[in-house]
């Protein structure tokens, strides 16, 4: 399947790039999730949050051609990011959150704020492209050998907006586990069975197949 092959290739590039270019590896992971999201079809209304729906309603009722204008905007507005978020949220089931690879609870990704953190990861790429600010050292930090999935404190990069997004976004270790799990779930639900607990009605216990050692810099070797 083309979508899986392409997403898997970006995931592989993330593993290969991590040791020398963690920022590039992070962008590879986001792209892998974005590619995977293009496999799914969503109703346009599903890809709009409540604020966007309110704005479109105001546009639609503002003039005679408002409904047509709102329809055109809806066709383009927010779809790329919302498709990315909706896909990853749908693929991340309870087993993902049941047992993190981070040793401390406060360093783990949580179900209640995963949407906000994935949204920040996507925004991080956009702000990096516009500002050019490096962020590799922040998303690849480990705390006492622990593969932190979230930031501890607020990074200092000289740009307040960028710092806020970076503070909310998952670290490389968190995002890598997100994409890894989503790829495994995608494979499992499309005919190649990996573990029964990867199904939609899985029990909230992390499957042994998904319980891997935390990724560390020394674990990755560039392939030639």
MOSULPE-V674819 format. One record per helix or strand of 3 or more residues. SS is the DSSP state (~ for helix, > for strand). FROM is the first residue (numbers start at 1). LEN is the number of residues. Records with the same first field share a line. If there is no record, write none. Layout:
SS: FROM-LEN + FROM-LEN
//
This chain:
~: 2-16 + 22-16 + 44-4 + 50-11 + 66-9 + 79-13 + 94-5 + 105-3 + 111-21 + 136-4 + 160-9 + 172-17 + 196-3 + 208-3 + 217-3
//
